[in-house]
């Protein structure tokens, strides 16, 4: 039996937090992404007559010839446009990427508490050592397949909380701006961590709703 007992308002609040985290991350990605065009070659293997699709990044007869030699006859080629994070754009938005991702991570983590019917610590950082975190984690049944991932969500929240002030103000004492502290790699990790935390929160929401 589940130890979780979220109220209707807890569930709604959790959903709102997840929705806001998704919205913020989506808006952030739009600011640091570009549209890239790909080509999809639909091929048929002669012997097995099975259809498959091969993606490649630019139109080139030599590439298409290689595809046919490796996979089979190309019966159709279509274009596919994907919105992808651009490293140059990230480098011009370092401060905002770190701040926005830190907030997305925090929103996702706090939604987990509410989905379990628990109150979260009212601070930017939720720590593994906090008694409220321990009560929250204990309340989650082992049947929730992604329970262990919650530990990483809490760690990630705690980790990025250390950099909130640095990302916002830099180091005034050293006259150093945030852009002089953080790198593109830091931003890529922040985006990956935000996506991870939101995915765990969404899985938790699905699990809780299935219990009803």
DRENMITOR-549525 format. One record per residue: residue number from 0; residue in one letter; x, y, z of N, C-alpha, C in turn. Coordinates in nm, 3 decimals, always signed. Each point is the difference from the previous one (the first is absolute). Layout:
N
{node NUM 'A' {X Y Z} {X Y Z} {X Y Z}}
...
//
This chain:
212
{node 0 'X' {+0.085 -0.119 +0.000} {-0.085 +0.119 +0.000} {+0.089 +0.125 +0.000}}
{node 1 'X' {-0.043 +0.100 -0.079} {+0.078 +0.123 -0.008} {-0.011 +0.082 +0.127}}
{node 2 'X' {+0.111 +0.057 +0.044} {+0.000 +0.090 +0.114} {-0.033 +0.142 -0.044}}
{node 3 'X' {-0.005 +0.023 -0.130} {-0.028 +0.132 -0.052} {-0.149 +0.029 +0.010}}
{node 4 'X' {-0.033 +0.122 +0.036} {-0.140 +0.037 +0.010} {-0.020 +0.145 -0.044}}
{node 5 'X' {+0.028 +0.027 -0.129} {-0.014 +0.138 -0.047} {-0.147 +0.041 -0.011}}
{node 6 'X' {-0.028 +0.122 +0.038} {-0.135 +0.054 -0.014} {-0.020 +0.045 -0.145}}
{node 7 'X' {-0.122 +0.035 -0.032} {-0.029 +0.051 -0.135} {+0.080 +0.126 -0.028}}
{node 8 'X' {+0.011 +0.085 +0.100} {+0.077 +0.125 -0.018} {+0.149 -0.030 -0.015}}
{node 9 'X' {+0.049 -0.103 +0.071} {+0.140 -0.040 -0.016} {+0.027 -0.043 -0.144}}
{node 10 'X' {-0.089 -0.083 -0.054} {+0.016 -0.049 -0.137} {-0.002 +0.116 -0.100}}
{node 11 'X' {-0.093 +0.091 +0.019} {-0.011 +0.113 -0.092} {+0.124 +0.089 +0.008}}
{node 12 'X' {+0.049 +0.019 +0.123} {+0.120 +0.082 +0.017} {+0.120 -0.067 -0.066}}
{node 13 'X' {+0.011 -0.133 +0.020} {+0.109 -0.074 -0.063} {-0.004 +0.010 -0.151}}
{node 14 'X' {-0.120 -0.012 -0.057} {-0.015 +0.012 -0.145} {+0.041 +0.139 -0.048}}
{node 15 'X' {-0.041 +0.101 +0.076} {+0.034 +0.138 -0.038} {+0.151 +0.021 +0.002}}
{node 16 'X' {+0.067 -0.055 +0.101} {+0.146 +0.015 +0.009} {+0.069 -0.066 -0.119}}
{node 17 'X' {-0.046 -0.121 -0.035} {+0.057 -0.071 -0.115} {-0.027 +0.077 -0.129}}
{node 18 'X' {-0.122 +0.049 -0.013} {-0.035 +0.077 -0.119} {+0.085 +0.124 -0.015}}
{node 19 'X' {+0.022 +0.070 +0.112} {+0.083 +0.121 -0.004} {+0.145 -0.034 -0.032}}
{node 20 'X' {+0.050 -0.110 +0.055} {+0.138 -0.043 -0.031} {+0.013 -0.031 -0.148}}
{node 21 'X' {-0.097 -0.071 -0.056} {+0.003 -0.033 -0.143} {-0.007 +0.126 -0.085}}
{node 22 'X' {-0.087 +0.093 +0.040} {-0.014 +0.124 -0.078} {+0.130 +0.080 -0.001}}
{node 23 'X' {+0.061 +0.013 +0.116} {+0.124 +0.077 +0.009} {+0.113 -0.065 -0.080}}
{node 24 'X' {+0.009 -0.134 +0.011} {+0.107 -0.068 -0.073} {-0.024 +0.009 -0.150}}
{node 25 'X' {-0.125 -0.010 -0.042} {-0.033 +0.010 -0.142} {+0.035 +0.139 -0.054}}
{node 26 'X' {-0.035 +0.105 +0.076} {+0.031 +0.136 -0.043} {+0.152 +0.022 -0.006}}
{node 27 'X' {+0.070 -0.056 +0.097} {+0.146 +0.012 +0.001} {+0.060 -0.065 -0.124}}
{node 28 'X' {-0.046 -0.122 -0.029} {+0.054 -0.072 -0.116} {-0.025 +0.075 -0.129}}
{node 29 'X' {-0.115 +0.066 -0.011} {-0.029 +0.077 -0.120} {+0.101 +0.112 -0.019}}
{node 30 'X' {+0.042 +0.061 +0.112} {+0.094 +0.112 -0.008} {+0.140 -0.044 -0.039}}
{node 31 'X' {+0.035 -0.125 +0.028} {+0.137 -0.045 -0.026} {+0.004 -0.113 -0.104}}
{node 32 'X' {-0.103 -0.007 -0.083} {-0.005 -0.107 -0.101} {-0.015 +0.056 -0.140}}
{node 33 'X' {+0.037 -0.079 -0.097} {-0.018 +0.034 -0.141} {-0.067 -0.117 -0.070}}
{node 34 'X' {-0.061 +0.029 -0.113} {-0.063 -0.105 -0.079} {+0.105 -0.063 -0.092}}
{node 35 'X' {+0.016 -0.130 +0.010} {+0.092 -0.073 -0.087} {-0.080 -0.094 -0.090}}
{node 36 'X' {+0.037 -0.002 -0.127} {-0.072 -0.083 -0.096} {+0.073 -0.133 -0.020}}
{node 37 'X' {-0.076 -0.106 +0.006} {+0.055 -0.134 -0.024} {-0.076 -0.065 -0.114}}
{node 38 'X' {+0.058 -0.106 -0.052} {-0.064 -0.075 -0.106} {-0.024 -0.142 +0.048}}
{node 39 'X' {-0.118 -0.050 -0.030} {-0.037 -0.136 +0.036} {-0.013 -0.083 -0.127}}
{node 40 'X' {+0.088 -0.099 -0.012} {-0.005 -0.089 -0.117} {-0.072 -0.127 +0.040}}
{node 41 'X' {-0.113 -0.026 -0.063} {-0.075 -0.123 +0.025} {+0.050 -0.106 -0.097}}
{node 42 'X' {+0.051 -0.107 +0.055} {+0.062 -0.103 -0.085} {-0.068 -0.135 +0.020}}
{node 43 'X' {+0.017 -0.086 -0.103} {-0.054 -0.136 +0.006} {+0.114 -0.097 -0.025}}
{node 44 'X' {+0.018 -0.093 +0.095} {+0.103 -0.102 -0.018} {-0.050 -0.103 -0.100}}
{node 45 'X' {+0.080 -0.024 -0.102} {-0.043 -0.084 -0.112} {-0.036 -0.142 +0.044}}
{node 46 'X' {+0.084 -0.063 +0.079} {-0.022 -0.140 +0.036} {-0.117 -0.017 +0.098}}
{node 47 'X' {-0.006 +0.086 +0.102} {-0.102 -0.018 +0.103} {-0.125 +0.085 -0.024}}
{node 48 'X' {+0.010 +0.092 -0.096} {-0.111 +0.090 -0.033} {-0.053 +0.075 +0.122}}
{node 49 'X' {+0.091 +0.032 +0.093} {-0.037 +0.076 +0.118} {+0.035 +0.148 -0.021}}
{node 50 'X' {-0.091 +0.086 +0.044} {+0.023 +0.143 -0.015} {+0.071 +0.055 +0.124}}
{node 51 'X' {+0.089 +0.095 -0.023} {+0.069 +0.067 +0.110} {+0.026 +0.144 -0.041}}
{node 52 'X' {+0.040 +0.082 +0.097} {+0.024 +0.142 -0.026} {+0.139 +0.038 +0.049}}
{node 53 'X' {+0.071 +0.076 -0.084} {+0.134 +0.046 +0.034} {+0.000 +0.152 +0.000}}
{node 54 'X' {+0.047 +0.060 +0.110} {+0.005 +0.146 +0.012} {+0.142 +0.048 -0.031}}
{node 55 'X' {+0.010 +0.106 -0.079} {+0.131 +0.061 -0.024} {-0.016 +0.151 -0.008}}
{node 56 'X' {+0.111 +0.072 +0.017} {-0.009 +0.144 +0.027} {-0.001 +0.090 -0.123}}
{node 57 'X' {+0.045 -0.045 -0.113} {-0.005 +0.088 -0.117} {-0.015 -0.081 -0.128}}
{node 58 'X' {-0.065 +0.064 -0.096} {-0.027 -0.067 -0.127} {+0.131 -0.019 -0.076}}
{node 59 'X' {+0.029 -0.122 -0.035} {+0.126 -0.031 -0.067} {-0.014 -0.133 -0.075}}
{node 60 'X' {+0.015 +0.003 -0.133} {-0.014 -0.124 -0.078} {+0.093 -0.111 +0.047}}
{node 61 'X' {+0.121 +0.037 +0.044} {+0.094 -0.102 +0.046} {-0.050 -0.069 +0.126}}
{node 62 'X' {-0.059 +0.078 +0.091} {-0.055 -0.058 +0.123} {-0.114 -0.094 -0.035}}
{node 63 'X' {-0.084 +0.043 -0.092} {-0.115 -0.082 -0.039} {+0.046 -0.130 -0.066}}
{node 64 'X' {+0.107 +0.009 -0.075} {+0.055 -0.121 -0.062} {+0.053 -0.096 +0.106}}
{node 65 'X' {+0.065 +0.056 +0.102} {+0.050 -0.084 +0.109} {-0.114 -0.066 +0.077}}
{node 66 'X' {-0.109 +0.075 +0.017} {-0.116 -0.055 +0.070} {-0.057 -0.118 -0.076}}
{node 67 'X' {-0.008 +0.014 -0.131} {-0.055 -0.110 -0.080} {+0.090 -0.122 +0.004}}
{node 68 'X' {+0.130 +0.022 +0.000} {+0.094 -0.112 +0.008} {-0.010 -0.071 +0.135}}
{node 69 'X' {-0.023 +0.077 +0.108} {-0.001 -0.057 +0.134} {-0.137 -0.054 +0.042}}
{node 70 'X' {-0.107 +0.071 -0.038} {-0.132 -0.034 +0.053} {-0.101 -0.051 -0.103}}
{node 71 'X' {+0.012 +0.043 -0.123} {-0.095 -0.044 -0.102} {-0.046 +0.117 -0.086}}
{node 72 'X' {-0.094 -0.028 -0.087} {-0.048 +0.099 -0.096} {-0.079 +0.111 +0.069}}
{node 73 'X' {+0.034 +0.126 -0.035} {-0.075 +0.114 +0.052} {-0.127 +0.017 -0.082}}
{node 74 'X' {-0.114 -0.004 +0.068} {-0.127 +0.014 -0.072} {-0.061 +0.139 +0.019}}
{node 75 'X' {+0.050 +0.074 +0.101} {-0.052 +0.134 +0.023} {+0.095 +0.077 +0.091}}
{node 76 'X' {+0.013 +0.130 -0.025} {+0.080 +0.087 +0.087} {-0.088 +0.118 +0.042}}
{node 77 'X' {-0.006 +0.026 +0.128} {-0.077 +0.113 +0.049} {+0.085 +0.081 +0.098}}
{node 78 'X' {-0.039 +0.124 +0.021} {+0.075 +0.087 +0.091} {-0.064 -0.003 +0.139}}
{node 79 'X' {+0.082 +0.026 +0.098} {-0.046 +0.002 +0.140} {+0.073 +0.114 +0.070}}
{node 80 'X' {-0.074 +0.097 +0.050} {+0.059 +0.115 +0.067} {-0.010 -0.020 +0.152}}
{node 81 'X' {+0.114 +0.011 +0.068} {+0.002 -0.018 +0.146} {+0.055 +0.125 +0.066}}
{node 82 'X' {-0.059 +0.036 +0.113} {+0.050 +0.111 +0.080} {+0.104 -0.056 +0.096}}
{node 83 'X' {+0.125 +0.045 -0.013} {+0.109 -0.056 +0.080} {+0.080 +0.111 +0.068}}
{node 84 'X' {+0.046 -0.031 +0.120} {+0.078 +0.096 +0.077} {+0.128 +0.035 -0.075}}
{node 85 'X' {+0.028 +0.130 -0.009} {+0.118 +0.049 -0.071} {+0.103 +0.049 +0.102}}
{node 86 'X' {+0.121 -0.052 -0.010} {+0.103 +0.033 +0.099} {+0.039 +0.148 -0.002}}
{node 87 'X' {-0.001 +0.062 -0.118} {+0.034 +0.142 -0.008} {-0.106 +0.086 +0.069}}
{node 88 'X' {-0.126 -0.038 -0.018} {-0.108 +0.075 +0.067} {+0.007 -0.018 +0.151}}
{node 89 'X' {+0.033 -0.122 +0.044} {+0.015 -0.023 +0.143} {+0.106 +0.091 +0.059}}
{node 90 'X' {+0.110 +0.015 -0.073} {+0.112 +0.081 +0.051} {-0.039 +0.146 +0.021}}
{node 91 'X' {-0.103 +0.045 -0.071} {-0.045 +0.139 +0.017} {-0.113 +0.012 +0.101}}
{node 92 'X' {-0.042 -0.113 +0.058} {-0.107 +0.000 +0.101} {+0.041 -0.080 +0.124}}
{node 93 'X' {+0.127 -0.002 +0.032} {+0.049 -0.084 +0.109} {-0.074 +0.026 +0.132}}
{node 94 'X' {-0.011 +0.125 +0.037} {-0.062 +0.034 +0.128} {-0.145 -0.047 +0.005}}
{node 95 'X' {-0.077 +0.031 -0.105} {-0.142 -0.035 +0.000} {-0.021 -0.151 -0.003}}
{node 96 'X' {+0.086 -0.072 -0.070} {-0.015 -0.146 -0.007} {+0.015 -0.061 +0.139}}
{node 97 'X' {+0.102 +0.040 +0.073} {+0.023 -0.054 +0.134} {-0.114 +0.035 +0.094}}
{node 98 'X' {-0.042 +0.126 +0.000} {-0.107 +0.044 +0.090} {-0.131 -0.069 -0.032}}
{node 99 'X' {-0.037 -0.005 -0.128} {-0.127 -0.060 -0.039} {-0.002 -0.151 +0.028}}
{node 100 'X' {+0.111 -0.067 -0.028} {+0.005 -0.144 +0.025} {-0.005 -0.030 +0.149}}
{node 101 'X' {+0.067 +0.084 +0.079} {-0.004 -0.020 +0.146} {-0.143 +0.011 +0.052}}
{node 102 'X' {-0.076 +0.093 -0.055} {-0.139 +0.017 +0.041} {-0.085 -0.119 -0.046}}
{node 103 'X' {+0.023 -0.048 -0.121} {-0.074 -0.117 -0.051} {+0.025 -0.122 +0.088}}
{node 104 'X' {+0.125 -0.018 +0.039} {+0.037 -0.113 +0.087} {-0.071 +0.013 +0.135}}
{node 105 'X' {+0.000 +0.120 +0.054} {-0.064 +0.025 +0.129} {-0.151 -0.025 -0.007}}
{node 106 'X' {-0.063 +0.046 -0.107} {-0.144 -0.021 -0.018} {-0.034 -0.148 -0.008}}
{node 107 'X' {+0.081 -0.075 -0.076} {-0.023 -0.144 -0.015} {+0.015 -0.071 +0.134}}
{node 108 'X' {+0.104 +0.037 +0.075} {+0.024 -0.064 +0.129} {-0.113 +0.028 +0.099}}
{node 109 'X' {-0.046 +0.123 +0.004} {-0.107 +0.037 +0.092} {-0.132 -0.066 -0.039}}
{node 110 'X' {-0.019 -0.021 -0.130} {-0.122 -0.069 -0.043} {-0.004 -0.143 +0.052}}
{node 111 'X' {+0.116 -0.063 +0.012} {+0.006 -0.137 +0.051} {-0.053 -0.007 +0.143}}
{node 112 'X' {+0.038 +0.099 +0.081} {-0.048 +0.003 +0.138} {-0.152 +0.009 +0.004}}
{node 113 'X' {-0.055 +0.093 -0.080} {-0.145 +0.020 +0.003} {-0.074 -0.122 -0.055}}
{node 114 'X' {+0.058 -0.067 -0.099} {-0.064 -0.119 -0.055} {-0.004 -0.114 +0.102}}
{node 115 'X' {+0.091 +0.007 +0.097} {+0.001 -0.100 +0.107} {-0.081 +0.047 +0.121}}
{node 116 'X' {-0.062 +0.120 -0.012} {-0.079 +0.052 +0.111} {+0.084 +0.056 +0.111}}
{node 117 'X' {+0.124 +0.042 -0.034} {+0.093 +0.052 +0.102} {+0.031 +0.147 -0.027}}
{node 118 'X' {+0.035 +0.072 +0.105} {+0.046 +0.139 -0.015} {+0.150 +0.000 -0.026}}
{node 119 'X' {+0.042 +0.080 -0.097} {+0.142 +0.008 -0.030} {+0.066 +0.110 +0.083}}
{node 120 'X' {+0.130 -0.008 +0.021} {+0.073 +0.106 +0.073} {-0.012 +0.131 -0.076}}
{node 121 'X' {-0.034 +0.106 +0.068} {-0.020 +0.129 -0.066} {+0.132 +0.075 -0.015}}
{node 122 'X' {+0.078 -0.051 -0.092} {+0.128 +0.065 -0.033} {+0.034 -0.041 -0.142}}
{node 123 'X' {+0.099 +0.065 -0.059} {+0.041 -0.037 -0.135} {+0.049 -0.144 -0.005}}
{node 124 'X' {+0.076 -0.039 +0.101} {+0.062 -0.131 -0.004} {-0.073 -0.101 +0.087}}
{node 125 'X' {-0.029 -0.115 -0.057} {-0.055 -0.113 +0.076} {+0.117 -0.096 +0.020}}
{node 126 'X' {+0.032 -0.030 +0.125} {+0.119 -0.079 +0.028} {-0.033 -0.143 +0.038}}
{node 127 'X' {+0.096 -0.089 -0.024} {-0.017 -0.141 +0.034} {-0.005 -0.021 +0.151}}
{node 128 'X' {+0.063 +0.089 +0.075} {+0.008 -0.018 +0.146} {-0.119 +0.056 +0.075}}
{node 129 'X' {-0.085 +0.075 -0.068} {-0.116 +0.062 +0.065} {-0.100 -0.108 +0.042}}
{node 130 'X' {-0.052 +0.011 +0.122} {-0.094 -0.099 +0.049} {-0.126 -0.009 -0.084}}
{node 131 'X' {-0.043 +0.114 -0.057} {-0.119 +0.000 -0.085} {+0.025 -0.078 -0.129}}
{node 132 'X' {+0.124 +0.007 -0.049} {+0.035 -0.077 -0.120} {-0.003 -0.149 +0.032}}
{node 133 'X' {+0.051 -0.036 +0.115} {+0.001 -0.141 +0.040} {-0.141 -0.054 +0.019}}
{node 134 'X' {-0.089 +0.079 +0.063} {-0.140 -0.041 +0.017} {-0.067 -0.017 -0.136}}
{node 135 'X' {+0.027 +0.093 -0.089} {-0.057 -0.005 -0.135} {+0.044 -0.126 -0.073}}
{node 136 'X' {+0.130 -0.027 +0.003} {+0.052 -0.115 -0.074} {-0.054 -0.131 +0.057}}
{node 137 'X' {-0.011 -0.006 +0.132} {-0.051 -0.120 +0.065} {-0.146 -0.027 -0.037}}
{node 138 'X' {-0.075 +0.106 -0.028} {-0.142 -0.015 -0.030} {-0.025 -0.058 -0.139}}
{node 139 'X' {+0.101 +0.001 -0.085} {-0.018 -0.047 -0.137} {+0.015 -0.151 -0.005}}
{node 140 'X' {-0.098 -0.070 -0.052} {+0.007 -0.147 -0.002} {+0.107 -0.051 -0.096}}
{node 141 'X' {+0.056 -0.115 +0.033} {+0.104 -0.060 -0.085} {-0.056 -0.039 -0.137}}
{node 142 'X' {-0.132 -0.012 -0.009} {-0.062 -0.037 -0.128} {+0.019 +0.108 -0.107}}
{node 143 'X' {+0.028 +0.123 +0.044} {+0.028 +0.105 -0.096} {+0.138 -0.027 -0.060}}
{node 144 'X' {+0.005 -0.037 -0.127} {+0.122 -0.051 -0.062} {+0.113 +0.101 -0.004}}
{node 145 'X' {-0.032 +0.128 +0.004} {+0.104 +0.102 -0.010} {+0.030 +0.064 +0.135}}
{node 146 'X' {-0.033 -0.071 +0.107} {+0.022 +0.054 +0.134} {+0.146 +0.038 +0.022}}
{node 147 'X' {+0.093 -0.086 -0.042} {+0.142 +0.028 +0.024} {+0.046 +0.125 -0.075}}
{node 148 'X' {-0.066 +0.033 -0.110} {+0.038 +0.118 -0.076} {-0.031 +0.128 +0.078}}
{node 149 'X' {-0.094 -0.011 +0.093} {-0.035 +0.117 +0.080} {+0.120 +0.047 +0.082}}
{node 150 'X' {+0.083 -0.092 +0.043} {+0.120 +0.036 +0.075} {+0.088 +0.092 -0.084}}
{node 151 'X' {+0.013 -0.033 -0.128} {+0.082 +0.085 -0.088} {-0.068 +0.136 -0.023}}
{node 152 'X' {-0.132 +0.001 -0.006} {-0.070 +0.128 -0.015} {+0.030 +0.090 +0.120}}
{node 153 'X' {-0.006 -0.056 +0.120} {+0.030 +0.078 +0.120} {+0.145 +0.047 -0.002}}
{node 154 'X' {+0.091 -0.091 -0.035} {+0.141 +0.038 -0.009} {+0.020 +0.112 -0.102}}
{node 155 'X' {-0.066 -0.013 -0.115} {+0.014 +0.100 -0.107} {-0.052 +0.136 +0.046}}
{node 156 'X' {-0.111 -0.001 +0.073} {-0.055 +0.125 +0.054} {+0.099 +0.065 +0.096}}
{node 157 'X' {+0.057 -0.083 +0.086} {+0.098 +0.047 +0.097} {+0.125 +0.051 -0.071}}
{node 158 'X' {+0.043 -0.070 -0.103} {+0.121 +0.035 -0.075} {-0.014 +0.138 -0.065}}
{node 159 'X' {-0.110 +0.019 -0.076} {-0.013 +0.125 -0.075} {-0.035 +0.118 +0.090}}
{node 160 'X' {-0.055 -0.027 +0.118} {-0.030 +0.108 +0.093} {+0.127 +0.075 +0.041}}
{node 161 'X' {+0.112 -0.072 +0.003} {+0.128 +0.062 +0.037} {+0.041 +0.109 -0.099}}
{node 162 'X' {-0.052 -0.009 -0.124} {+0.046 +0.091 -0.105} {-0.102 +0.108 -0.033}}
{node 163 'X' {-0.113 +0.002 +0.074} {-0.105 +0.098 -0.032} {+0.052 +0.143 +0.011}}
{node 164 'X' {+0.061 +0.034 +0.112} {+0.049 +0.136 +0.022} {+0.112 +0.034 -0.098}}
{node 165 'X' {+0.088 -0.097 -0.026} {+0.109 +0.024 -0.096} {-0.055 +0.027 -0.140}}
{node 166 'X' {-0.103 -0.076 -0.038} {-0.056 +0.018 -0.134} {-0.073 +0.133 -0.012}}
{node 167 'X' {-0.055 +0.046 +0.111} {-0.077 +0.124 -0.003} {+0.089 +0.124 +0.012}}
{node 168 'X' {+0.100 -0.008 +0.087} {+0.080 +0.120 +0.028} {+0.148 -0.013 -0.034}}
{node 169 'X' {+0.047 -0.122 -0.027} {+0.143 -0.018 -0.018} {+0.070 +0.013 +0.135}}
{node 170 'X' {+0.119 +0.057 -0.002} {+0.073 +0.023 +0.125} {+0.038 +0.148 +0.007}}
{node 171 'X' {-0.086 +0.083 +0.061} {+0.029 +0.144 +0.010} {+0.132 +0.029 +0.070}}
{node 172 'X' {+0.035 -0.086 +0.096} {+0.124 +0.022 +0.074} {+0.122 -0.004 -0.092}}
{node 173 'X' {-0.009 -0.086 -0.102} {+0.111 -0.013 -0.095} {-0.026 +0.077 -0.130}}
{node 174 'X' {-0.115 +0.070 -0.004} {-0.041 +0.071 -0.122} {-0.009 -0.097 -0.119}}
{node 175 'X' {-0.063 -0.115 +0.026} {-0.012 -0.106 -0.100} {-0.146 -0.021 -0.036}}
{node 176 'X' {-0.031 +0.005 -0.129} {-0.137 -0.023 -0.046} {-0.030 -0.150 -0.010}}
{node 177 'X' {-0.127 -0.038 +0.002} {-0.036 -0.142 -0.013} {+0.057 -0.065 -0.126}}
{node 178 'X' {+0.006 +0.078 -0.109} {+0.051 -0.053 -0.126} {+0.147 -0.039 +0.007}}
{node 179 'X' {+0.070 +0.051 +0.101} {+0.141 -0.034 +0.018} {+0.018 -0.125 +0.086}}
{node 180 'X' {-0.111 -0.046 +0.060} {+0.005 -0.115 +0.091} {-0.049 -0.127 -0.068}}
{node 181 'X' {-0.113 +0.013 -0.071} {-0.064 -0.118 -0.059} {+0.039 -0.018 -0.146}}
{node 182 'X' {-0.005 -0.126 -0.045} {+0.037 -0.035 -0.137} {-0.120 -0.060 -0.072}}
{node 183 'X' {+0.016 -0.020 -0.131} {-0.104 -0.064 -0.080} {-0.026 -0.142 +0.051}}
{node 184 'X' {+0.105 -0.069 +0.039} {-0.017 -0.136 +0.054} {-0.085 +0.001 +0.127}}
{node 185 'X' {+0.019 +0.102 +0.084} {-0.082 +0.012 +0.121} {-0.147 +0.016 -0.038}}
{node 186 'X' {-0.025 +0.079 -0.103} {-0.137 +0.023 -0.046} {-0.062 -0.126 -0.058}}
{node 187 'X' {+0.078 -0.074 -0.076} {-0.051 -0.126 -0.056} {-0.038 -0.096 +0.112}}
{node 188 'X' {+0.083 -0.005 +0.103} {-0.033 -0.087 +0.114} {-0.126 +0.049 +0.070}}
{node 189 'X' {-0.013 +0.132 +0.015} {-0.118 +0.055 +0.067} {-0.128 -0.037 -0.076}}
{node 190 'X' {+0.005 +0.009 -0.132} {-0.117 -0.037 -0.082} {-0.031 -0.148 +0.015}}
{node 191 'X' {+0.103 -0.083 -0.006} {-0.020 -0.145 +0.017} {-0.058 -0.032 +0.138}}
{node 192 'X' {+0.051 +0.067 +0.103} {-0.050 -0.024 +0.135} {-0.145 +0.044 +0.015}}
{node 193 'X' {-0.034 +0.113 -0.061} {-0.138 +0.048 +0.006} {-0.095 -0.099 -0.067}}
{node 194 'X' {+0.041 -0.051 -0.116} {-0.082 -0.099 -0.072} {-0.017 -0.126 +0.085}}
{node 195 'X' {+0.108 -0.044 +0.063} {-0.004 -0.121 +0.082} {-0.099 +0.017 +0.115}}
{node 196 'X' {+0.010 +0.111 +0.070} {-0.087 +0.022 +0.117} {-0.147 +0.011 -0.041}}
{node 197 'X' {-0.026 +0.069 -0.110} {-0.138 +0.013 -0.047} {-0.055 -0.136 -0.041}}
{node 198 'X' {+0.082 -0.082 -0.066} {-0.046 -0.133 -0.041} {-0.036 -0.087 +0.120}}
{node 199 'X' {+0.081 +0.007 +0.107} {-0.030 -0.077 +0.121} {-0.130 +0.050 +0.062}}
{node 200 'X' {-0.018 +0.132 +0.004} {-0.122 +0.056 +0.057} {-0.123 -0.043 -0.080}}
{node 201 'X' {+0.013 -0.003 -0.132} {-0.113 -0.043 -0.084} {-0.032 -0.148 +0.022}}
{node 202 'X' {+0.103 -0.081 +0.020} {-0.021 -0.142 +0.028} {-0.072 -0.018 +0.134}}
{node 203 'X' {+0.040 +0.081 +0.098} {-0.064 -0.004 +0.131} {-0.148 +0.039 -0.011}}
{node 204 'X' {-0.027 +0.102 -0.080} {-0.138 +0.045 -0.019} {-0.084 -0.112 -0.061}}
{node 205 'X' {+0.054 -0.066 -0.103} {-0.071 -0.112 -0.062} {-0.029 -0.110 +0.101}}
{node 206 'X' {+0.100 -0.029 +0.084} {-0.014 -0.106 +0.100} {-0.111 +0.035 +0.101}}
{node 207 'X' {+0.003 +0.123 +0.049} {-0.098 +0.042 +0.100} {-0.140 -0.001 -0.059}}
{node 208 'X' {-0.014 +0.046 -0.123} {-0.132 +0.003 -0.062} {-0.054 -0.141 -0.023}}
{node 209 'X' {+0.089 -0.094 -0.026} {-0.043 -0.140 -0.019} {-0.047 -0.063 +0.131}}
{node 210 'X' {+0.043 +0.055 +0.114} {-0.041 -0.054 +0.129} {-0.144 +0.037 +0.034}}
{node 211 'X' {-0.049 +0.106 -0.066} {-0.135 +0.048 +0.034} {-0.107 -0.096 -0.052}}
//
